[in-house]
């Protein structure tokens, strides 16, 4: 567990799924669509789909990164459309006025930092009613676009050498560069993943674990829900 900082951060990097909202049905639907893509688009036997998906997620931090790295022939745009394109967001994600009020009361710049794609992030924020609370979105698409620019639209191993996601240290360094913040210690990161929290702390950021009041390794604060932030870290409002 990290030491609890009392220095007010100049910016917040905020995860999306599982951090700003929780929807067991949405998460189940996403997992079902991931397995469906692996089976019906990539041709992996149904009996192996769960094992493949789980292994790639654990090894690479994101299933689609593993599929790309191991040359399964995944089409990234097709993947995002298959996994998120048919979700019933309006039914699964209600508006959250208390969350909006809390976010609006935080005066420092706030950015979404997600391993999901930009369209999914935009849709979730609109449905919850907090799209105007953030100064920008750093999504997986951004990192892939950067990798394609650096490699001249290469594919395979050359492209994957430039693709990364949380909890990779490079992802946090990239995010800090995107928001123009030179000091990692002046930025607070909030996420529901213990692995991502540890990665952020290793990169020097202030950290808040969301989803549990028991801190994980690297967490400066731990809160059950995002709206508990005011009680846990009142210095953010000073």
KOLMI-660589 format. One record per residue: x, y, z of N, C-alpha, C in turn. Coordinates in pm, 1 decimal. Atoms other than C-alpha are relative to their C-alpha. Layout:
<pts>
[[X,Y,Z],[X,Y,Z],[X,Y,Z]]
...
</pts>
This chain:
<pts>
[[84.4,-120.1,0.0],[0.0,0.0,0.0],[87.1,124.0,0.0]]
[[-78.2,-121.4,6.4],[132.3,343.6,-91.0],[-33.0,92.9,114.8]]
[[28.6,-100.9,-100.5],[158.1,635.1,147.4],[-110.2,90.0,-51.8]]
[[114.2,-80.3,41.0],[-148.1,858.2,145.0],[42.4,143.9,-23.6]]
[[-42.9,-136.5,28.2],[-65.8,1186.2,-31.7],[-108.3,99.9,37.2]]
[[95.5,-105.2,-29.2],[-229.0,1510.2,73.9],[20.7,119.1,-92.1]]
[[-23.1,-105.9,97.6],[-102.7,1718.5,-217.3],[-113.5,-2.5,-101.6]]
[[111.4,-5.6,94.1],[-393.4,1833.8,-430.5],[52.1,-18.3,-141.9]]
[[-48.3,23.3,136.4],[-343.7,1693.1,-781.9],[-45.0,110.5,-94.7]]
[[35.5,-100.1,100.6],[-345.3,1922.8,-1081.5],[-96.2,-56.2,-104.1]]
[[88.0,62.4,99.0],[-538.0,1670.8,-1294.0],[-40.6,-138.3,49.1]]
[[48.1,134.3,-30.9],[-740.0,1350.0,-1265.2],[-8.1,-82.1,-128.1]]
[[20.3,99.7,104.6],[-718.7,1045.7,-1491.6],[-96.4,-103.4,56.1]]
[[107.6,80.7,-56.1],[-1036.4,843.1,-1445.8],[-36.3,-113.7,-95.0]]
[[46.7,115.7,76.0],[-1112.8,492.2,-1566.4],[-151.5,9.5,-17.7]]
[[143.6,-4.8,29.3],[-1460.5,430.0,-1706.9],[-73.8,-121.6,55.9]]
[[78.6,118.9,-33.8],[-1598.5,75.2,-1683.1],[38.7,-54.4,136.9]]
[[-23.9,51.1,-133.3],[-1635.4,-44.0,-1325.6],[43.4,105.7,98.8]]
[[-45.6,-109.0,-86.1],[-1515.1,289.9,-1190.8],[-106.0,108.6,10.7]]
[[105.1,-101.7,-0.3],[-1772.2,551.2,-1292.9],[-139.4,-61.9,-0.2]]
[[128.4,70.2,-5.5],[-2049.8,294.5,-1323.6],[27.0,-148.2,19.2]]
[[-5.3,145.6,-7.7],[-2119.8,-69.7,-1248.5],[-129.1,-55.1,-58.3]]
[[116.0,65.2,60.0],[-2350.3,-284.6,-1455.3],[36.9,-144.5,-28.0]]
[[-33.0,141.2,17.3],[-2323.4,-660.0,-1412.6],[-53.2,-52.3,-132.9]]
[[58.9,46.2,125.9],[-2554.4,-711.6,-1711.6],[83.4,47.4,-118.6]]
[[-82.6,-49.9,109.6],[-2342.9,-490.9,-1937.6],[130.4,-78.7,-8.3]]
[[-125.8,74.3,0.5],[-2023.5,-667.5,-1831.9],[-21.2,-142.5,-51.2]]
[[30.1,135.0,48.4],[-2186.8,-1007.8,-1891.7],[-22.5,0.4,-150.8]]
[[25.9,-9.7,143.6],[-2306.4,-895.9,-2235.2],[130.4,17.9,-77.8]]
[[-129.0,-20.4,66.5],[-1955.5,-778.1,-2325.4],[78.4,-131.0,-5.4]]
[[-72.2,128.0,-1.6],[-1799.6,-1108.4,-2217.0],[-59.8,-98.3,-100.8]]
[[66.2,89.4,95.3],[-2058.8,-1297.9,-2421.5],[37.1,35.9,-143.4]]
[[-33.1,-43.7,135.4],[-1982.6,-1088.8,-2730.7],[147.4,-24.2,-32.9]]
[[-141.3,31.3,22.0],[-1607.0,-1132.6,-2685.5],[15.6,-146.9,-39.1]]
[[-9.2,142.9,31.6],[-1645.2,-1510.0,-2681.0],[-63.5,-31.1,-134.9]]
[[65.7,22.2,128.9],[-1884.3,-1495.1,-2976.0],[92.2,39.8,-114.9]]
[[-94.4,-44.1,103.8],[-1625.8,-1300.1,-3177.6],[112.7,-101.7,-15.9]]
[[-110.6,95.4,3.7],[-1348.9,-1542.5,-3084.7],[-42.3,-129.9,-68.5]]
[[48.5,126.1,57.3],[-1563.4,-1840.7,-3185.9],[-41.5,17.1,-145.8]]
[[65.5,-8.2,130.6],[-1758.0,-1718.4,-3487.6],[73.0,84.7,-102.8]]
[[-76.4,-81.4,94.7],[-1522.3,-1463.0,-3641.2],[141.4,-54.5,-16.8]]
[[-138.4,47.3,6.7],[-1180.0,-1601.5,-3553.1],[10.6,-151.1,-15.0]]
[[-0.2,143.9,22.3],[-1278.6,-1968.2,-3566.0],[60.6,-83.5,111.1]]
[[-50.6,76.7,-114.0],[-1156.6,-2071.7,-3220.9],[-110.1,-95.3,47.1]]
[[102.9,92.9,-48.6],[-1339.0,-2385.7,-3096.9],[-70.0,54.1,124.2]]
[[79.0,-53.4,-111.1],[-1618.8,-2298.3,-2854.3],[52.6,-47.1,134.9]]
[[-49.1,55.0,-126.5],[-1468.7,-2523.1,-2587.3],[125.0,72.2,49.1]]
[[-125.6,-67.1,-36.4],[-1149.4,-2314.0,-2592.6],[-15.2,150.2,19.0]]
[[15.8,-145.7,5.0],[-1297.3,-1963.0,-2610.2],[26.1,66.6,134.6]]
[[-20.2,-60.5,-131.5],[-1308.0,-1889.9,-2236.7],[146.6,-2.3,40.6]]
[[-141.0,12.2,-37.1],[-954.1,-2015.6,-2185.7],[84.6,99.1,-78.4]]
[[-76.5,-92.3,84.3],[-819.1,-1812.6,-2478.5],[-21.9,143.7,45.1]]
[[32.1,-136.4,-41.5],[-998.8,-1495.2,-2371.9],[64.3,33.8,133.9]]
[[-55.5,-25.1,-132.3],[-892.7,-1526.7,-2008.7],[151.7,8.0,-0.6]]
[[-146.4,-0.5,5.8],[-531.8,-1608.9,-2088.6],[52.4,127.7,-63.1]]
[[-46.7,-120.6,67.8],[-493.5,-1318.0,-2329.1],[-21.1,123.8,86.3]]
[[25.7,-114.7,-88.2],[-651.8,-1076.6,-2083.6],[104.9,7.4,110.6]]
[[-98.0,1.5,-108.8],[-419.3,-1184.5,-1803.4],[140.4,32.5,-50.1]]
[[-135.8,-15.5,50.9],[-109.7,-1185.2,-2021.8],[25.6,137.7,-58.9]]
[[-21.1,-124.5,73.7],[-164.0,-867.0,-2222.5],[-74.0,119.9,58.6]]
[[75.0,-110.1,-59.0],[-401.0,-660.5,-2006.9],[-129.5,30.4,-72.0]]
[[119.8,-23.0,79.9],[-665.7,-660.2,-2280.2],[-7.6,-114.5,-101.2]]
[[12.4,116.1,88.0],[-801.8,-955.1,-2479.0],[35.6,33.9,-143.9]]
[[-23.5,-34.5,140.4],[-791.3,-772.7,-2811.8],[148.1,26.1,-27.1]]
[[-144.2,-18.7,17.8],[-426.0,-676.8,-2758.0],[67.4,-135.6,-18.8]]
[[-54.6,134.1,14.7],[-346.0,-1044.8,-2712.2],[-33.5,-61.4,-134.6]]
[[39.6,52.0,130.9],[-541.7,-1137.4,-3023.9],[84.3,61.3,-110.9]]
[[-84.1,-67.0,98.9],[-344.7,-879.9,-3221.8],[144.2,-48.1,10.1]]
[[-139.8,38.3,-20.5],[-10.7,-977.8,-3068.0],[27.5,-141.8,-48.4]]
[[-19.8,139.9,37.6],[-61.8,-1347.1,-3139.5],[-55.6,-32.1,-138.4]]
[[33.9,14.1,142.6],[-175.9,-1287.2,-3497.5],[-122.9,-87.4,-25.2]]
[[125.7,70.2,23.4],[-530.8,-1417.1,-3471.2],[-76.7,57.1,-119.3]]
[[67.1,-59.4,114.8],[-625.2,-1191.0,-3761.3],[-118.1,86.6,37.7]]
[[111.0,-82.2,-45.4],[-849.5,-963.0,-3559.0],[-0.6,134.6,-72.4]]
[[19.6,-133.2,56.2],[-988.0,-651.7,-3728.2],[-49.8,89.4,112.5]]
[[29.8,-77.8,-119.6],[-991.2,-381.6,-3461.5],[-136.0,69.2,-9.1]]
[[129.8,-66.2,13.9],[-1287.6,-185.5,-3599.0],[-113.7,-101.8,9.4]]
[[100.9,104.7,-7.4],[-1483.7,-506.3,-3646.3],[-16.9,-53.1,140.8]]
[[3.9,45.0,-139.7],[-1394.1,-613.9,-3293.7],[-85.7,93.9,84.1]]
[[73.8,-96.1,-81.8],[-1526.7,-294.3,-3137.0],[-149.0,-0.5,-35.1]]
[[141.1,3.2,39.9],[-1848.5,-308.1,-3339.7],[-68.0,-125.7,52.5]]
[[57.5,126.5,-45.4],[-1903.5,-672.0,-3245.7],[-19.2,-0.4,151.6]]
[[2.4,7.9,-145.8],[-1827.0,-629.4,-2875.7],[-90.2,106.4,61.8]]
[[76.2,-109.5,-60.5],[-1989.7,-291.0,-2807.3],[-114.6,51.8,-86.3]]
[[91.7,-65.2,93.1],[-2191.9,-203.0,-3116.7],[-146.9,-29.5,20.6]]
[[141.3,36.2,-15.8],[-2513.5,-384.1,-3023.5],[-45.3,0.9,145.6]]
[[40.3,-8.4,-140.4],[-2518.8,-318.5,-2648.8],[-117.0,97.0,15.7]]
[[115.8,-85.9,-26.2],[-2844.2,-169.3,-2519.0],[36.3,97.8,112.2]]
[[-49.9,-93.5,-100.5],[-2678.8,123.1,-2341.4],[-113.2,71.5,73.0]]
[[109.4,-75.3,-61.1],[-3005.5,308.1,-2281.0],[-66.6,-79.2,112.1]]
[[62.1,85.1,-101.2],[-3140.3,13.6,-2084.1],[97.0,-32.8,112.8]]
[[-98.3,49.6,-96.1],[-2817.3,-79.8,-1908.4],[61.1,109.0,87.5]]
[[-69.4,-106.7,-72.3],[-2687.8,261.5,-1795.7],[-94.9,115.7,31.5]]
[[86.2,-112.5,-38.1],[-2918.9,498.0,-1603.7],[82.2,125.8,26.6]]
[[-65.1,-126.2,-34.1],[-2836.2,863.7,-1549.3],[37.1,-0.2,148.3]]
[[-49.1,-2.7,-137.7],[-2645.2,941.2,-1231.4],[27.2,144.7,39.3]]
[[-13.0,-141.3,-36.1],[-2707.0,1293.8,-1103.3],[96.5,23.3,116.0]]
[[-98.7,-21.4,-107.2],[-2512.3,1254.0,-774.6],[143.8,-7.6,-50.3]]
[[-134.3,10.0,56.8],[-2208.4,1146.4,-974.7],[34.0,125.7,-78.8]]
[[-23.9,-122.5,77.5],[-2245.3,1443.4,-1209.1],[29.5,117.8,92.3]]
[[-21.4,-110.5,-93.7],[-2270.2,1683.1,-915.4],[138.8,-7.7,62.5]]
[[-132.9,15.8,-58.6],[-1955.6,1538.8,-759.4],[108.2,38.2,-100.4]]
[[-99.9,-31.0,102.4],[-1759.4,1558.8,-1084.6],[4.3,149.7,-29.1]]
[[5.3,-143.8,26.9],[-1876.4,1914.8,-1147.2],[64.9,80.8,111.7]]
[[-56.0,-73.5,-113.8],[-1756.0,2014.6,-801.2],[152.6,-8.3,6.0]]
[[-145.9,11.7,6.5],[-1399.0,1904.7,-879.0],[51.2,96.5,-106.2]]
[[-35.5,-109.7,90.2],[-1229.9,2205.6,-1034.6],[120.0,-28.6,-89.6]]
[[-117.3,28.5,83.4],[-913.6,2046.5,-1175.2],[-42.4,-71.9,-128.3]]
[[32.6,72.7,123.3],[-907.3,1907.3,-1532.9],[-14.2,-149.5,26.5]]
[[29.3,142.2,-17.7],[-1047.7,1555.3,-1556.6],[-5.4,-66.5,-136.9]]
[[-7.4,71.3,127.1],[-983.7,1300.4,-1830.6],[-37.7,-146.0,19.6]]
[[26.1,143.8,2.6],[-1126.7,958.7,-1905.5],[124.0,-69.3,-55.1]]
[[-114.8,79.6,44.4],[-845.2,703.4,-1937.2],[-43.1,-145.8,3.2]]
[[62.1,131.5,7.9],[-984.8,371.6,-2059.0],[69.5,-89.2,-101.2]]
[[-48.8,97.7,96.9],[-868.3,54.8,-2230.0],[-105.4,-32.4,-105.7]]
[[106.7,21.8,97.9],[-1201.1,52.6,-2416.8],[15.7,98.5,-116.1]]
[[-8.2,-88.7,115.5],[-1264.0,227.2,-2748.4],[-75.4,130.1,25.5]]
[[54.2,-134.0,-19.4],[-1363.2,591.8,-2784.5],[-152.5,2.6,-14.6]]
[[144.6,-2.3,20.9],[-1713.6,525.0,-2916.7],[-74.1,-56.0,120.8]]
[[60.3,57.0,-121.0],[-1796.3,303.9,-2618.6],[4.4,101.4,113.8]]
[[-12.9,-98.9,-107.0],[-1665.0,570.0,-2380.9],[-97.6,115.2,-19.5]]
[[92.2,-110.2,28.9],[-1862.7,847.9,-2550.9],[-143.9,-39.4,33.2]]
[[137.7,44.4,-21.0],[-2183.0,643.7,-2538.0],[-30.8,-15.9,147.9]]
[[20.9,16.7,-144.0],[-2143.7,550.0,-2171.6],[-14.5,134.6,69.9]]
[[3.7,-130.9,-65.5],[-2074.4,908.7,-2067.9],[-131.0,72.3,-29.9]]
[[127.2,-64.0,35.7],[-2379.6,1036.5,-2257.1],[-115.7,-62.9,75.8]]
[[110.9,67.7,-66.7],[-2609.1,774.1,-2107.0],[-3.8,32.2,148.5]]
[[-5.5,-30.2,-142.8],[-2491.1,844.1,-1753.0],[-26.8,148.1,25.1]]
[[24.3,-143.5,-12.0],[-2520.7,1218.5,-1819.0],[119.7,78.2,49.7]]
[[-120.6,-65.9,-51.5],[-2159.4,1311.9,-1743.4],[98.5,33.5,-112.3]]
[[-90.5,-23.4,112.5],[-2019.1,1374.6,-2092.4],[66.8,136.7,6.2]]
[[-56.3,-134.8,-7.0],[-1960.5,1742.7,-2014.1],[90.4,19.8,121.5]]
[[-81.0,-11.4,-121.7],[-1769.5,1669.0,-1693.0],[148.3,-21.2,-26.3]]
[[-138.4,36.4,28.0],[-1447.6,1568.3,-1868.9],[58.9,86.3,-110.9]]
[[-71.3,-85.2,94.7],[-1187.7,1761.7,-2063.3],[53.9,-77.2,-119.4]]
[[-47.2,80.3,111.1],[-1095.8,1473.0,-2289.6],[-10.5,-147.7,31.7]]
[[5.1,145.4,-13.7],[-1092.0,1097.8,-2347.5],[126.5,-59.3,-60.4]]
[[-115.8,75.2,48.0],[-780.4,883.1,-2377.1],[-43.4,-145.7,-4.9]]
[[53.1,134.5,19.3],[-898.8,552.3,-2521.4],[101.4,-86.3,-74.1]]
[[-91.3,93.5,65.9],[-736.0,244.0,-2670.2],[23.2,38.7,-145.4]]
[[-14.2,-43.4,139.0],[-801.0,381.4,-3019.4],[116.3,97.5,-16.2]]
[[-105.3,-101.7,7.1],[-563.7,669.8,-2944.0],[137.4,-65.1,-8.0]]
[[-129.8,66.9,-4.0],[-276.4,434.1,-2867.8],[24.5,-77.4,-129.0]]
[[-14.7,73.4,125.8],[-341.3,219.3,-3175.0],[28.1,96.4,-115.0]]
[[-24.2,-99.1,105.4],[-359.9,527.9,-3399.7],[143.5,51.3,6.4]]
[[-138.6,-44.2,-17.4],[-29.2,647.9,-3254.7],[96.4,-106.1,-51.7]]
[[-87.1,109.0,43.7],[126.4,306.1,-3317.8],[3.1,-9.5,-152.0]]
[[5.7,6.8,146.2],[9.6,309.1,-3679.1],[78.1,114.8,-63.4]]
[[-76.3,-113.9,51.2],[155.4,654.8,-3733.5],[150.0,-24.7,12.5]]
[[-142.5,23.1,-24.1],[489.1,553.5,-3582.1],[57.8,-108.3,-90.4]]
[[-49.8,114.0,77.5],[513.2,233.7,-3786.4],[-38.7,6.0,-147.0]]
[[42.1,-8.5,139.4],[370.3,358.3,-4115.7],[-106.7,-101.3,-34.7]]
[[111.4,93.9,18.6],[55.3,146.9,-4077.0],[45.9,-145.0,-12.1]]
[[-47.6,138.5,-1.6],[252.4,-169.8,-4013.1],[-102.5,-89.9,68.2]]
[[84.7,98.4,-65.9],[82.4,-486.9,-3895.1],[89.0,-97.8,75.8]]
[[-73.7,106.5,-65.6],[181.7,-782.4,-3682.2],[92.9,49.0,109.1]]
[[-92.2,-25.1,-110.1],[482.5,-773.1,-3452.3],[50.3,143.8,1.3]]
[[-50.8,-137.5,4.7],[605.2,-433.3,-3573.6],[-100.6,96.9,60.4]]
[[103.5,-85.2,-57.3],[274.1,-266.9,-3491.2],[-13.6,-25.3,149.5]]
[[23.3,33.6,-139.9],[234.7,-453.4,-3162.3],[111.9,48.3,91.1]]
[[-107.9,-55.0,-80.3],[572.0,-326.5,-3046.8],[-29.9,139.7,50.7]]
[[37.4,-135.6,-39.4],[406.7,15.1,-3019.3],[-139.9,7.1,61.4]]
[[134.4,3.3,-58.1],[67.3,-96.0,-2880.6],[9.3,-45.4,145.1]]
[[-1.2,34.2,-142.0],[12.6,-102.4,-2505.8],[-128.4,51.3,63.0]]
[[118.1,-45.7,-72.2],[-261.9,-49.7,-2250.4],[29.4,-9.0,148.8]]
[[-14.4,17.8,-144.2],[-305.1,-18.0,-1875.7],[2.6,-149.6,31.1]]
[[-83.7,-72.5,-96.2],[-133.3,-142.6,-1659.7],[143.6,26.5,-45.4]]
[[-134.5,-25.4,51.0],[173.6,-102.9,-1884.4],[42.7,142.8,35.7]]
[[-50.6,-131.7,-38.5],[387.6,185.8,-1759.4],[-6.0,98.4,-116.6]]
[[2.7,-88.1,117.0],[402.3,321.9,-2114.6],[-136.4,64.2,-19.5]]
[[134.7,-55.7,14.5],[25.2,372.0,-2109.4],[-17.2,122.8,89.1]]
[[10.9,-114.6,-90.7],[49.2,602.5,-1808.6],[87.5,115.8,-48.0]]
[[-86.8,-105.2,53.1],[341.2,791.9,-1959.8],[-64.7,66.2,-121.5]]
[[70.3,-54.3,115.9],[141.2,831.1,-2280.7],[-114.0,91.4,43.9]]
[[113.1,-79.7,-47.6],[-163.4,957.4,-2089.8],[47.0,133.3,57.2]]
[[-53.3,-124.9,-55.7],[44.8,1213.5,-1900.7],[42.0,94.7,-112.0]]
[[-37.6,-83.1,113.5],[184.8,1336.1,-2230.0],[-120.3,59.1,-70.4]]
[[120.8,-48.0,67.6],[-162.7,1364.8,-2379.1],[-64.7,116.6,74.0]]
[[64.1,-107.8,-75.8],[-283.6,1587.6,-2096.5],[97.7,113.5,30.6]]
[[-97.8,-106.1,-18.2],[36.9,1792.6,-2091.8],[49.9,14.9,141.8]]
[[-45.5,-4.3,-138.8],[134.8,1701.0,-1737.4],[136.7,-66.5,10.5]]
[[-136.4,51.8,-8.1],[508.0,1659.6,-1679.6],[25.0,-77.8,128.6]]
[[-22.6,62.8,-129.7],[479.9,1548.7,-1316.3],[-104.9,-107.0,26.8]]
[[93.6,108.0,-30.4],[325.0,1207.5,-1254.8],[-60.0,18.3,138.5]]
[[47.0,-16.5,-136.5],[297.6,1290.6,-885.5],[-104.7,107.5,16.5]]
[[101.5,-105.1,-4.9],[73.3,1586.8,-966.6],[-130.8,-45.1,-63.4]]
[[118.9,54.9,64.6],[-185.6,1358.1,-1128.2],[-54.6,-114.7,83.5]]
[[65.2,108.5,-73.2],[-436.9,1131.1,-954.9],[-72.0,-91.2,-98.4]]
[[59.9,102.0,86.2],[-552.9,807.4,-1119.4],[-100.0,-80.9,81.3]]
[[106.0,74.5,-68.0],[-878.9,632.4,-1025.2],[-44.0,-116.1,-87.6]]
[[29.8,119.3,79.0],[-954.9,275.1,-1135.2],[-50.6,-109.6,93.0]]
[[49.9,112.8,-79.5],[-1131.2,-42.0,-1018.9],[90.9,-121.6,-8.3]]
[[-90.5,113.6,18.5],[-844.4,-271.0,-1126.3],[122.5,12.5,89.1]]
[[-118.1,-1.1,-86.0],[-579.4,-359.6,-869.1],[128.0,2.0,-82.6]]
[[-118.7,1.3,85.7],[-332.1,-430.5,-1149.3],[27.9,138.6,-56.4]]
[[-18.5,-134.5,55.0],[-391.8,-86.8,-1300.6],[45.7,98.4,106.9]]
[[-42.5,-87.0,-110.1],[-355.7,82.4,-962.7],[148.4,-19.7,28.3]]
[[-142.0,26.0,-23.0],[-20.7,-86.8,-906.5],[84.4,58.8,-112.6]]
[[-73.4,-55.8,112.9],[90.9,11.0,-1256.2],[11.0,150.8,8.2]]
[[-1.0,-145.3,-12.7],[-5.8,372.0,-1194.5],[94.1,45.3,110.7]]
[[-88.6,-37.1,-111.0],[174.0,384.2,-860.7],[145.7,-20.7,-39.1]]
[[-136.8,23.3,46.6],[485.5,231.5,-1017.7],[46.3,111.9,-93.2]]
[[-32.4,-110.8,90.3],[468.2,515.4,-1272.2],[4.3,133.7,72.7]]
[[-13.8,-120.7,-80.1],[453.3,770.1,-989.5],[-125.9,79.4,24.7]]
[[123.8,-74.9,-16.0],[87.0,874.0,-992.4],[-59.3,-18.9,139.5]]
[[86.8,19.9,-115.4],[-139.9,930.6,-694.9],[-111.7,-94.9,-43.4]]
[[91.9,106.4,40.9],[-394.1,648.6,-686.3],[-119.2,-15.0,92.9]]
[[121.6,31.6,-74.8],[-748.7,566.5,-579.5],[-59.7,-127.6,-57.3]]
[[69.2,122.3,39.5],[-890.7,214.2,-593.1],[-149.2,20.7,21.3]]
[[145.1,-13.7,-8.2],[-1264.5,223.7,-666.5],[-62.5,-139.3,-5.5]]
[[67.5,128.7,-0.8],[-1486.9,-71.1,-578.4],[23.7,-80.3,125.4]]
[[-30.0,68.5,-125.4],[-1344.4,-171.1,-241.9],[57.8,100.2,98.4]]
[[-57.6,-86.0,-102.9],[-1264.8,0.2,85.7],[129.6,-58.3,55.5]]
[[-126.3,61.6,-40.6],[-969.1,-236.7,131.0],[105.5,31.8,-105.1]]
[[-99.3,-40.8,100.0],[-662.9,-85.9,-40.5],[77.3,-118.5,-55.6]]
[[-87.1,98.1,63.2],[-469.5,-297.2,-287.3],[141.8,56.3,-2.1]]
[[-137.1,-48.1,10.3],[-96.6,-270.7,-349.1],[5.3,123.4,-90.1]]
[[-14.6,-121.7,78.4],[-17.4,80.0,-467.1],[-111.3,101.3,16.8]]
[[112.9,-92.2,-15.8],[-347.1,238.6,-361.0],[25.9,98.1,113.8]]
[[-8.5,-101.8,-104.0],[-327.4,567.1,-171.6],[-132.6,13.6,73.6]]
[[134.2,-3.7,-56.7],[-703.2,564.0,-113.9],[-79.4,-116.7,-57.5]]
[[88.9,105.2,49.0],[-974.3,299.4,-148.3],[-142.9,36.7,37.0]]
[[139.0,-38.3,-21.9],[-1345.1,374.0,-189.1],[-92.2,-101.7,-65.5]]
[[94.3,98.3,52.5],[-1646.4,151.6,-246.5],[-63.1,48.1,-129.9]]
[[59.9,-58.9,120.1],[-1808.3,385.6,-500.0],[64.6,135.5,-25.3]]
[[-68.6,-124.2,36.9],[-1683.6,691.9,-685.8],[-47.2,118.1,83.1]]
[[52.4,-112.9,-76.3],[-1911.7,925.6,-493.6],[50.8,1.8,144.0]]
[[-64.4,-1.7,-131.1],[-1722.4,826.4,-177.8],[130.7,76.4,0.8]]
[[-128.8,-68.3,11.0],[-1426.5,1028.3,-301.6],[9.5,121.2,92.4]]
[[-4.5,-121.2,-81.9],[-1522.3,1343.4,-110.8],[37.7,-31.8,144.9]]
[[-31.9,37.9,-137.7],[-1507.1,1165.5,225.2],[141.9,-54.3,12.1]]
[[-131.9,63.1,-6.7],[-1188.4,974.8,142.4],[113.6,98.8,-25.5]]
[[-107.2,-92.8,39.4],[-991.0,1262.4,-10.2],[-52.7,143.2,-4.6]]
[[59.2,-135.1,-1.7],[-1140.3,1595.6,102.5],[94.5,108.5,-49.0]]
[[-94.7,-102.8,45.5],[-819.3,1778.5,7.6],[-17.7,32.9,-148.2]]
[[24.4,-29.3,141.4],[-933.0,1755.1,-356.2],[-89.8,122.1,-17.2]]
[[92.1,-114.3,7.4],[-1187.2,2027.9,-276.4],[55.5,123.6,71.3]]
[[-56.7,-114.0,-72.7],[-955.5,2257.6,-83.2],[55.9,104.6,-95.9]]
</pts>
